[in-house]
């Protein structure tokens, strides 16, 4: 279950990590933050989440912190790409 510091989101039909990150952060390219916060609930590539899955949504990064976090994650060129 998600920690008390995180919002929770139940996945609905047609949603993706890209769309969920856009909703919560206003920056869909931050979808890897949600994937990383939910090990075992999201397929490794981030392109498969099941309807009804409850995801923890980490607090929105401040300033350019999101870009710094994404830079540290690597991802073999996937950074910023829609899952």
C-alpha positions, 0 to 999 in steps of 0.5 A: 500500500502507498505511504501516507505521504503519497496520494493514491490513484486507482487506475481507470480504463484508458489511463497510462502513466503518462496521462496520470503524471500529466494529471498530478504533476502537469508534466507527463514526462515525469511518469517514471517517478510514479513507476519507481514509487510502485514496484510490483504494480507496474510492468518494468517498461511502464507500459502496462498498468491494469485497471483497478490498480491502486498507485501511490503518487509521490509528491510533485517535484519542485523546480527542476528537481524532476529533471534531475531525478529523471537524469539519475534514472537513466533508462536507455533513451526512454527518458521523456518518452511516453510509455 
